[in-house]
Amino acid sequence: MQMKLLASIFLVCGAFLVNAQNPLYSKLESQMDYALREASIYAIPKGEKIFPRTVRNDSLILVGSKDWCSGFFGGELWYLYELTGNKKWAAQAENFTLPLEKEKMNAGTHDMGFKMFTGFGNGLRLTQNPAYKDILIQAARTNIKRFNPNTGVIRSWDHSRDKWVNPTIIDNLMNLELLFWAFKETKDSAFYKVAVSHANTTMKNHFRPDFSSYHVIDYDPNTGQVLKKNTHQGAAHESSWARGQAWALYGYTMCYRETGKKEYLHLAENIAQFLLKHPRMPLDLVPFWDFDDPKIPHAPRDASAAALMASAFYDLATLQPYKKTYYQNYADQILSSLNASSYLAPVASAHGMMLLHSTGGLPNGFEIDAPIIYADYYFLEALVRQKNKK
């Protein structure tokens, strides 16, 4: 029953996108009417593993609330509600958001933004439900418990102690938006100070002279000294893992939006140029999973990195009025590529997931050239931003 429910909801997602014209947001209402007629089962999901993450061996892989990807599906449904105005999507979004409430107390993860702000944050923005606000504030308070004043950063992983002592990954920038939001809501400066410290320290230690980013920086928890500059998901320690560069672009664009600090804007724009001018960036702007994979051009692509880039470029366009058209054009190009048949899954395929050809962790042998839930989430976010661009 659970699998049928999820499959039908995914079919709805896929159906409205495949039948939409370019620009995608122009006929969303009529496409959603069609998609809803295709759905056969609507019910509140039950059980622990209810959150879609990927497709493996033609099977939909579901995860529990502790997984870092658990918030993306609920967030997708909130975006569908925003794009279409159809209240049925708000009801389904809530069904996949509320089961995550218990994670607000989980101090064993740094991914509180990914897990909580995607669902509860979008839900609060669209419905003004005060319960969502309280949940998010607690999630932010839990998150800053992982901050170490000696290192100046929030510790990412508790695992792999044989490799790293106090690791921080470039992905962690994405969780700072929750902290900036909590500061604005509560006026508690602790949230702002932690977020800015993390952003500043990451800016100092994660980037090479060409503005590419390392994936993992390991710190001495007592002195803050950098111990290692490594990768976990890239091709090599000195390679440029595509999604890592996209996390950095998105993260510093967001940090500038939330603080007005020009150094964040300058870094975001330099990261953008690294990506856009890279000699191994494909013409369709959907990057290979790592810019330094020696198998290029026969290496896997990463549609999730492209979706992140598109969403970040729309955001950057609103923050740089003199370059608005420049960044919007690149975002539009990426969405046009992702909306092509080579990336957008046909209706009733891929268990309803939208984008094909993402790469999660090639060196570790998982989610290679596969649909992945966060690719779909940032794709929909980019569509929302495209629709709202001025």
N, C-alpha and C positions, 0 to 999 in steps of 0.2 A: 504493500500500500504506500509506504513511504517513498519507495523508488518511483512509483507511478506518479505520485504527487510532484516530486521534483522534476521528473522528466517532462511532465505537462507544462510546468511553469517555465522550464528552459525552452520548450518548444514555442511558448508565447514570446519569450525574449527574442529567439532567433527569427520567428516569423515576421515580427513587425520591422526588424532591421533589414531583412532580405528584401521585403517588398517596398521599403521606403525608397524614394527617389533621391537624387543628389541635388540640393543639400538634404541630408537625412531628416532634418527636423521639420520639413515643409508639410509632410502628410502624416504626422505621427498619430493624430486622432483617428483617421480612417484606418490606418494600419493596425492600431491597437484593437479597434472593433473587430477586424478580421482575426487577429491573433486570439482574442478572447473566445471566439467561436470555436477555435481549434482546441482549447483547453477542455479537458473532460473531468478533472478532479480538483476540487478545492477543499482543503481541510487544514487544520492546525497541525504542523508536524510534531511528532513525538519521538522521544529517545534522545540519546546523547549525540550520536553522529548524524547530524541533519544538515550540515553545511557543505555544499559542493566545493571542491577544490580543483580537480582536474579529471582527465579521462585517461585511463590506462588499460591497455588490452581490450579496448572497446567497452570498458566498464566505467561508470561514473564513480569517482572516489569521493566519499563523504568523510568529513572530519568532525571532531568534537569542539567544544567551545575553547579549549586550551590552545588549539592550533592557531598560529598567527594569521591564517587566512580566513578564520571563521566569520569575521565581520563583513567581508566583501559582498556576499550575496544579498544580505539585507540592505546594504548600501546601494547595490544595483537596483533593487526594487524601489527604493526611495527615489532614485534618479528617474526610473520609468514613470513613477507618479508625477514627478516634476515636469518631465517632458510631455506627458500626455494629459495631465489633469484628471486622469481616471482614478477615482477613489478606491477602486478594487485593488490597485497596486499599493496604496497606502496600507490597506488591511493586510495584504500579504507581506509587505515590508515589516510591519510590526510583528508578524508571526515569526520572522527570522531575525528580529532584533532583540526582543524581550528575553529569549533564552540565554543571551549573553550577559545579563545583568550581574550574575555571580562573579564574572571576571573582574568587576570593579575592585575586588579585594586581592587580586592575584598579583603579588609583588614579585613573583618568579619570572616575569616576562617584561621586556622593555617595549613590547609591541602594543602598548595600550592604545595608541592612536589608530593603528591599523584595525584593531579589534573592536574598539568602542566608538571612535569618532566617525568612522565610515557609516555605521548604522544609527547610533543614538544621536550623533552630531547632525547628520542630514535630517533625521526625524525631527529633532528639535527645531532646526531651521525652517522646516516646512509645516510643522504643526503647532509649535510653541507649547508642546506638552511639558509642564514643569517637572514631571517625574524624570524625564530624560535629562534635564539640567542637573538635578541632584545626583543622578548616576554618574554623569560625566565629571562632575567636580570631585566625587570620591575617586573615580578612576585616575584623575590627574594627581590627587594627593598620594595615591598608591604608587604612581609612576615615579614621582620625584624621590621616593625612598631609595631608588637605585642610583641616585646621583652621588658621586664621590667628590668632595671639595678639593681633595689633593690632586686628582686628575683633571677636574673641571668638566667631566663628561658623565653621562648616564651609561652605566655598564650595560652592554648588550646581552651577551650570553652567559649562562651559568655552566653550560656544558663544555666539553673539550678542554678541561683543565690541564690535560697533558700537552696542549698546544699553546694556550694563552692564559694569562693570569687575570687581566682586566680588559677584555676586548671591547672595542666599540666599532661598529660597522657603519658604513656610509648610509645604509638604509635607515638608520636611527634618526636621521634628520626629519623623516616623515612623521615621526611621533611628536615633534615639537609643536605642531599646530594645536594639539589638544592643550598644551601648557599655556600657549599664548591666549587661547580662548578662555581658559580658567582664570588667568590673570585679569582679563577684561571683565569677567563676570563677578569675581570675588574681590578684586583690588588687592589681593594677597601678592605682594611683590616676590615671594619665594618662587612662584611659578615662572615669572618673567626672568628672574636672575638665573635660574637653572637652565632655561631654554637658551638664553643669550650666551651663557658660559659654554654650553655644549656646542652651539653654533660657532662661536669664536675659536674654541679649541680644535674643533674639526677643521675649520678653515685653515688653521695654522699647521696642522699635522697630516691631513689626509691628501693634500694636493701636490702634484708635481709641477715643475715650471711650465709645462704646456697646458696646465689646468685639467689634466686627467686626474682621476681619483684612485687611490688605493681602496681596497674593500675593507680590510680589517687592520686597525691600529691597536696594538697591545700596549697597555700602560702599566707602570709600576704603581700599585694602588697606594703606596706610602709616599712616594716622591713625585709622581706624575710624569716621570721620565718615560719616553717612548722606548719600548723594548723591541718591538717587531713591527714591520710593515708587510702585511701578507694579503693573500686572497683565500677565500673559501669556495667561491663559486665561479671565479674567473679562470682563464687559461693558465696564468702564471702570476707570481707575486708582482711582477712589474708590468703586467698586461693591463689593458683598459677594458674591463668587463662592461658591456654595453648598458645593462640595466643599472649598474652602479653609477654610471655617468648620468643616467636619466634621473635616478634618485637625487643626485646632487643638484642637477638643474632645477628640478621641481622644488627641492628643499630650500635652496637659497632664494629662489623666487618668492616662495611663501614667507621666508624669514624677512625679506625686504618689505613685503606687503604688510606684515604684522608689526614691524619696528620702525620702518623708514630709514634704517641704517644703510647708507650708500655703499659701504663695503660689501654688503650682501648682494646688492644689485650688480656691482661691478663683477663680482665673482660669477654670478648667474649668467651674465652676458658673455663672459670669457668661456664658461663651460659650454654655452650655446654655440659659440664659434668653434670650439674644439670638435663638437659633434657635427655641425653643419659643413665644416670645411675639411673634415677628415677624408683623406684620399681613399679610404676603404668603406666610406658610407655609400651604400647602394643608391641608385638614382631614385628609387621609390621611397627613400628615407625610412625604410624599415631595416634597422641595423642587423648585422650579423651579431650573434650572441656575445662575441668578444672581438674587438677590433684587431687583436693580435693573434687570432687563431691562424696558424700556418696553413690550414686547409681552405681558407678563403680563396676563391668564391664558392667553394663546395661545403662551407660550414653552415650549420643551422642558423636561421634568423631568430629574432626575438621580437614578436609583435607586442609584447607587454612593454618593452622599452620604447617602442614607437608610440604606443598609446599614452604613456607617461609624458613623452616629449610633446605630443600634441596638446595635452591638457596644460602643461607648463607654459608652452608658447602662447596659448590664449591668455593665461594669467599674466605673463610678462608683457603682452601687448597692452593690457589695461594699465600697467605701471610705467610704461615708457611711451608716452603719447607721440614723441617724435619718431618712434620706430614701430608704431602700432601696426601699420600695414605690412611691414617687413615680417614681423613675428606671426601675424594672423595668416599671411600667405603660406608660411611654412606649416603652420598647424593645419590649414585647409588641405595642403598637399598630402600630409600624412593621413588625415582622415579619408581623403579620396583613395589613397592606396589601400588602407585597411578595409574600405568598403568594397573593394574589388573581389571578384570571385576567388582569387588566389589566397585570400586571407579570411574572408567572411564565410563562416560555415553555412552550407545550405540548410533550409528548414528540415527538421526531422533527422539531422545528422549530428554527430559529436554530442549526443545526449542533450541537445539544445544549447550548448555553450556557443558563444558567438564567434570569437576569434580563434583561428588556427595558428600554428607555427610560433608558439612562444617556447622559451627555453628557461627552465627553472634552475637546475643544478647539473650541468653537463659533466663536470669532473667527478661528481658523486653519483652519476648514473640515474638521475631521476628527472622527470618532467622535461624530456628532450623532444623538441619539435612537437609540442602538445598544446591543447587548449588549457589555459590556466585562469582561474577565477579573477585574479587581480588585473589581468589584461582586459577582461570584459568590463571590470569596474571603471578603470581609468579611460577606457574607450567611451563608456556612457558619460563619464564626467566631462570628457572633451566635447561630446555632443551637446551637453547642457551649456557649456561655456561658449560653444559655437553659436548656439541658439540665442544666447543672451548677449553676444558681443555687440558693441555699439560703435 
